[in-house]
Amino acid sequence: MLAEASALLSAGGADNLQMKDMPQRAEVSLATLYRYFPTKNHLILAVSYRRYEDALQKISSEPPRGSSVRERVTNHLLREFNAGQRDPKLTAALTYVNWESSRTLGNTLEQISDLHRRIIRRVAESGGPISSQQQRLLPIVIDGFAGALRGWVAGVSSAADARFQIRVACRILDLPDELIDDDLASAASPERHLYSIHH
């Protein structure tokens, strides 16, 4: 079912995936289809989750791609974006369903987000342990990647713009640990936060 759904999304995007056609294409009963995937969005999110599962398995067997945490994470996210460019209709479908389903399928979206975070952390740690500060920064980097991808899918940003945004987001991984500690302390203290803004 996931293979057929992925093929349909690649060929024509979300509009090309019709639940009524899936039983015949996937050679399953209608009851089986809806038992696993009550809605089209459930099915699209399952495709997204499977792709991240495959990515996690693949990167687990790859050698490090970069000599620093920033290089490794940047290289991986650029590869992820380039792969999305090669399959734009599928990428758009997987991206839009995340926006549309944020309230109704929150648990599923969180599982997908958690899997993506595990992938990025695995990539970051492929050259050795990373600092606790860098661990805190990885979710910020992932959010930057997601924003760049959404901008490209929506046609707001060019591919070059998106790649630039991804590179810039990853640069925070090179920030000194003591600077991150200082920002964390500022965030925890309202008075210090105001002082930092005005000075």
DAQUI-V971516 format. One line per field, one symbol per residue. phi: phi as a letter, one per 40 degrees, with the letter a starting at -180 (. if undefined). psi: psi as a letter, one per 30 degrees, with the letter a starting at -180 (. if undefined). A space follows every 10 residues. Layout:
phi->???
psi->???
This chain:
phi->.ccccccccc cagccccbdc ccdcccfbcc ccdcccbcbc cdcccccccc cccccccccc bccdbhcbdc ccccdccccc ccccccbccc dccccccccc bcccbdcccc cccccccccc ccccccbhdb cccccccdcc cccccccccc ccccgcbccc ccccccccdc ccccccdccc dcccccccbd ccccccccb
psi->eeeeeeeeee egaeffjkef feeeefhlle eeefeejfle eeeeeeeeee eeeeeeeeff gllkilflee eeeeeeeeee eeeeefieee eeeeeefeef geefheeeee eeeeeeeeee eeeegfglkl leeeeffeee eeeeeeeeee eeefgeklee eeeeeeeeef ffffkkeeee eeeeeeefje eeeeeeef.
